[in-house]
Amino acid sequence: MANRNEIKRAEPAARGEAGAERGQYIRVSEPEQGIWVLRLNRPEVMNSWNAEMREELAQAMAELAMSDARVVIVRGDERAFSAGEDVRGMAGLTQGGTKRFRAAARQIHSAFDLIEAIEVPFIAAIEGVAAGGGLELALSCDFRVLGRAARLGLPESNVGLIPGSGGCSRLVRCVGPARAKQIVMLEGMMKAERAYELGLVTRLVDAGQAMDGALEMARQLAAKAPLALGMAKLVINTCADVDLETGRRLERIGQSVLKKSADHAEGAQAFIEKRKPRWTGT
């Protein structure tokens, strides 16, 4: 399928219309069947966040949750994946007291939580800077592909804060408490090799090749049974928060659901017939 041409946000295209891309700050496209790309689009401020961008991300997540997407890639541009919250708007977040600030935080958390909850693999394709909320967005994804010229970090302690949108909670699940403390309290902005060494990154590629690497991974994922991948994501994410026996019970429930699926029957038949399965997601 050809890349989708950009359209104005006021003229959203129906799903399935070839060439459609929407959003002012979050561009949505489908370069290949079943592979969606969400491109952060505030290049003049290194793709930093403002309220409108967060709202568009939430809208995109709501659409994706009901779509037939099999894999989603989140990307920025060569200069920045995302530099986090736009500092020009940070003062406004606290005007009116901490209640308003917590409301804005919930808006951020909700969008990132949806990325984690939607039963579709998400890949962050990272070039340039991924700092603060930008890195927290990447941490909410299932996989992270990093170009070697990229720099990552959670620098909130430099302005008297902590990472507050998953930079602590998701980070500790990703690398463990000791390394999470090191990254938040000591490391500052890290080079790509250091981020890979600390376990933040799934795949390290040459500079400028993060999107190509993410597309390669997306094709591998899109070729697999979508229900099984979605169930694996759900079960693994939940197992990180429950005891071992509860996790085992969840595995058995998930497996029992998949055993009744058309995709399982198709996969078994394709194995017997020595052909590629034709997944329907049912």
C-alpha positions as CSV (number, residue, x, y, z in Angstrom):
1,M,0.0,0.0,0.0
2,A,1.3,3.4,-0.9
3,N,2.2,5.9,1.9
4,R,-0.7,8.0,2.9
5,N,-0.8,11.6,1.8
6,E,-1.2,14.2,4.5
7,I,-4.7,15.7,4.9
8,K,-5.9,18.5,7.2
9,R,-7.2,17.5,10.5
10,A,-10.6,19.0,9.5
11,E,-10.9,16.5,6.7
12,P,-10.5,13.1,8.3
13,A,-10.6,10.2,5.9
14,A,-12.6,7.0,6.4
15,R,-10.6,4.0,7.6
16,G,-9.4,2.0,4.6
17,E,-9.2,4.9,2.2
18,A,-5.9,4.6,0.5
19,G,-3.5,7.5,0.9
20,A,-5.2,9.0,4.0
21,E,-3.1,10.5,6.8
22,R,-4.6,12.7,9.5
23,G,-3.6,14.8,12.5
24,Q,-1.8,18.1,13.0
25,Y,0.6,17.0,15.7
26,I,0.2,13.2,15.5
27,R,0.3,12.1,11.9
28,V,-1.3,8.7,11.3
29,S,-0.4,6.6,8.2
30,E,-0.4,3.0,7.1
31,P,2.7,2.4,4.9
32,E,2.0,-1.3,4.7
33,Q,-1.2,-3.3,5.2
34,G,-1.8,-3.7,9.0
35,I,1.2,-1.6,10.0
36,W,0.3,1.8,11.3
37,V,2.7,4.6,12.0
38,L,2.2,7.5,14.5
39,R,4.6,10.3,13.7
40,L,5.1,13.0,16.3
41,N,4.9,16.3,14.4
42,R,6.1,19.4,16.2
43,P,9.6,19.5,14.7
44,E,10.1,23.2,15.5
45,V,10.2,22.3,19.2
46,M,11.8,18.8,18.9
47,N,8.4,17.1,19.1
48,S,7.8,18.3,22.7
49,W,4.4,17.9,24.1
50,N,1.6,20.4,24.5
51,A,-2.1,19.9,25.4
52,E,-3.2,19.7,21.8
53,M,-0.6,17.1,21.0
54,R,-1.6,15.0,24.0
55,E,-5.3,15.2,22.9
56,E,-4.4,14.1,19.4
57,L,-2.5,11.1,20.8
58,A,-5.5,10.1,22.9
59,Q,-7.7,10.4,19.8
60,A,-5.3,8.2,17.8
61,M,-5.2,5.6,20.6
62,A,-9.0,5.5,20.7
63,E,-9.1,4.9,17.0
64,L,-6.4,2.3,17.1
65,A,-8.1,0.4,19.9
66,M,-11.0,-0.3,17.5
67,S,-9.0,-0.7,14.3
68,D,-7.6,-3.7,12.4
69,A,-4.0,-2.6,12.9
70,R,-1.6,-5.4,13.7
71,V,1.5,-3.4,14.6
72,V,2.0,0.3,15.5
73,I,5.3,2.2,15.1
74,V,5.7,5.5,17.0
75,R,8.3,7.8,15.6
76,G,9.6,11.4,15.6
77,D,12.1,12.7,13.1
78,E,15.9,12.6,12.7
79,R,16.4,15.4,15.2
80,A,14.2,14.2,18.0
81,F,11.9,11.4,18.9
82,S,10.5,13.8,21.5
83,A,12.1,16.2,24.0
84,G,9.3,15.8,26.5
85,E,7.0,18.5,27.8
86,D,7.2,21.8,26.1
87,V,8.9,24.0,28.7
88,R,7.0,27.1,27.4
89,G,3.8,25.6,28.7
90,M,5.0,24.1,31.9
91,A,4.3,27.2,34.0
92,G,0.7,27.2,32.9
93,L,0.3,23.6,34.2
94,T,0.6,24.8,37.8
95,Q,-1.5,28.0,37.4
96,G,-4.7,27.3,39.4
97,G,-2.9,25.0,41.8
98,T,-1.8,21.4,41.8
99,K,-5.3,20.2,40.9
100,R,-4.9,21.4,37.4
101,F,-1.4,19.9,37.2
102,R,-2.7,16.5,38.2
103,A,-5.5,16.8,35.6
104,A,-2.8,17.4,32.9
105,A,-0.8,14.5,34.3
106,R,-3.8,12.2,34.0
107,Q,-4.2,13.2,30.4
108,I,-0.6,12.1,29.7
109,H,-0.9,8.9,31.7
110,S,-4.2,7.9,30.0
111,A,-2.6,8.1,26.5
112,F,0.5,6.2,27.6
113,D,-1.6,3.6,29.4
114,L,-3.6,3.0,26.3
115,I,-0.5,2.2,24.4
116,E,0.3,-0.4,27.0
117,A,-3.3,-1.7,27.2
118,I,-4.1,-2.0,23.5
119,E,-3.6,-5.6,22.4
120,V,-1.3,-4.7,19.5
121,P,2.5,-4.6,19.6
122,F,3.9,-1.0,19.7
123,I,7.4,-0.2,18.5
124,A,9.2,3.1,19.2
125,A,11.6,4.1,16.4
126,I,14.0,6.5,18.1
127,E,16.4,8.9,16.4
128,G,17.8,12.1,18.0
129,V,16.7,13.1,21.5
130,A,14.2,11.1,23.6
131,A,14.1,13.0,27.0
132,G,11.6,13.2,29.8
133,G,8.1,12.5,28.6
134,G,9.6,11.5,25.2
135,L,11.4,8.6,26.8
136,E,8.4,7.8,28.9
137,L,6.4,7.5,25.7
138,A,9.0,5.1,24.4
139,L,8.9,3.1,27.6
140,S,5.1,2.6,27.2
141,C,5.8,0.8,23.9
142,D,6.6,-2.9,23.8
143,F,9.8,-2.6,21.8
144,R,12.4,0.2,21.2
145,V,14.6,0.5,18.2
146,L,17.4,3.0,18.6
147,G,19.6,4.7,16.1
148,R,23.3,4.9,17.3
149,A,23.3,8.8,17.2
150,A,20.3,9.0,19.6
151,R,20.5,10.3,23.1
152,L,18.1,9.2,25.9
153,G,17.5,10.4,29.4
154,L,15.2,11.4,32.3
155,P,16.6,14.8,33.3
156,E,13.7,15.9,35.6
157,S,15.9,15.9,38.7
158,N,17.8,18.9,37.2
159,V,14.7,21.0,37.6
160,G,13.7,19.6,41.0
161,L,11.2,16.9,39.7
162,I,11.0,13.2,39.1
163,P,9.8,11.4,36.0
164,G,6.1,11.4,36.6
165,S,4.5,9.8,33.5
166,G,5.8,6.3,33.8
167,G,9.5,7.1,34.0
168,C,9.7,5.6,37.4
169,S,7.0,2.9,37.3
170,R,7.6,1.6,33.9
171,L,11.4,2.0,34.1
172,V,11.6,-0.2,37.2
173,R,9.7,-3.0,35.4
174,C,12.0,-2.6,32.4
175,V,15.4,-2.6,34.0
176,G,14.9,-3.3,37.7
177,P,15.1,-0.9,40.7
178,A,18.8,-0.6,40.9
179,R,19.3,0.4,37.3
180,A,16.1,2.6,37.4
181,K,17.6,4.6,40.3
182,Q,20.9,4.9,38.4
183,I,19.1,6.2,35.2
184,V,16.8,8.6,37.1
185,M,19.3,9.9,39.7
186,L,22.8,9.6,38.1
187,E,23.0,9.0,34.4
188,G,21.6,12.2,32.8
189,M,21.4,12.1,29.0
190,M,22.9,8.8,27.7
191,K,24.4,7.8,24.4
192,A,22.7,5.0,22.5
193,E,25.3,2.4,23.5
194,R,24.8,3.2,27.2
195,A,21.0,3.0,26.9
196,Y,21.4,-0.4,25.2
197,E,23.8,-1.6,27.9
198,L,21.4,-0.7,30.6
199,G,18.6,-2.6,28.9
200,L,16.4,0.3,27.8
201,V,16.5,-0.7,24.1
202,T,15.4,-3.8,22.2
203,R,17.5,-3.3,19.1
204,L,20.4,-0.9,18.3
205,V,20.8,0.1,14.6
206,D,23.0,2.5,12.6
207,A,22.1,6.2,12.8
208,G,19.2,7.1,10.6
209,Q,18.0,3.5,10.4
210,A,15.6,3.3,13.4
211,M,12.5,3.5,11.2
212,D,13.9,0.8,8.8
213,G,14.7,-1.4,11.8
214,A,11.2,-0.8,13.2
215,L,9.6,-1.7,9.9
216,E,11.6,-4.9,9.7
217,M,10.4,-5.8,13.2
218,A,6.9,-4.8,12.4
219,R,6.8,-7.1,9.3
220,Q,7.9,-10.0,11.5
221,L,5.2,-9.2,14.0
222,A,2.5,-8.7,11.4
223,A,3.2,-12.1,9.9
224,K,2.2,-13.8,13.2
225,A,-1.2,-14.5,14.6
226,P,-2.6,-11.2,15.8
227,L,-4.8,-12.6,18.6
228,A,-1.9,-14.6,20.0
229,L,0.4,-11.5,20.0
230,G,-2.3,-9.4,21.7
231,M,-2.9,-12.1,24.3
232,A,0.8,-12.4,24.9
233,K,1.1,-8.7,25.5
234,L,-1.8,-8.6,27.9
235,V,-0.6,-11.6,29.9
236,I,3.0,-10.6,30.1
237,N,2.1,-7.0,31.1
238,T,-0.2,-8.3,33.8
239,C,2.2,-10.9,35.1
240,A,4.6,-8.1,35.9
241,D,2.2,-6.9,38.6
242,V,0.8,-10.1,40.1
243,D,2.2,-13.1,42.0
244,L,3.4,-16.2,40.1
245,E,0.4,-18.4,40.7
246,T,-2.0,-15.6,39.5
247,G,0.2,-15.2,36.4
248,R,0.0,-18.9,35.7
249,R,-3.8,-18.9,36.0
250,L,-3.9,-16.0,33.6
251,E,-1.8,-17.9,31.2
252,R,-4.1,-20.8,31.3
253,I,-7.2,-18.6,30.7
254,G,-5.5,-16.9,27.8
255,Q,-4.5,-20.2,26.2
256,S,-8.0,-21.5,26.6
257,V,-9.4,-18.5,24.8
258,L,-6.9,-18.9,21.9
259,K,-7.5,-22.6,21.6
260,K,-11.1,-21.8,20.4
261,S,-10.0,-19.2,17.9
262,A,-10.2,-19.6,14.1
263,D,-6.6,-18.5,13.9
264,H,-5.4,-21.4,16.0
265,A,-7.3,-23.9,13.8
266,E,-5.8,-22.2,10.7
267,G,-2.3,-22.2,12.2
268,A,-2.5,-25.9,13.0
269,Q,-3.9,-26.8,9.6
270,A,-1.2,-24.7,7.8
271,F,1.5,-26.5,9.8
272,I,0.2,-29.8,8.7
273,E,-0.1,-28.7,5.1
274,K,3.4,-27.0,5.2
275,R,2.1,-23.6,4.1
276,K,1.9,-20.1,5.4
277,P,-1.1,-19.5,7.6
278,R,-3.8,-17.0,6.6
279,W,-4.6,-15.1,9.8
280,T,-8.0,-13.4,10.1
281,G,-7.7,-12.2,13.7
282,T,-10.7,-14.2,14.8
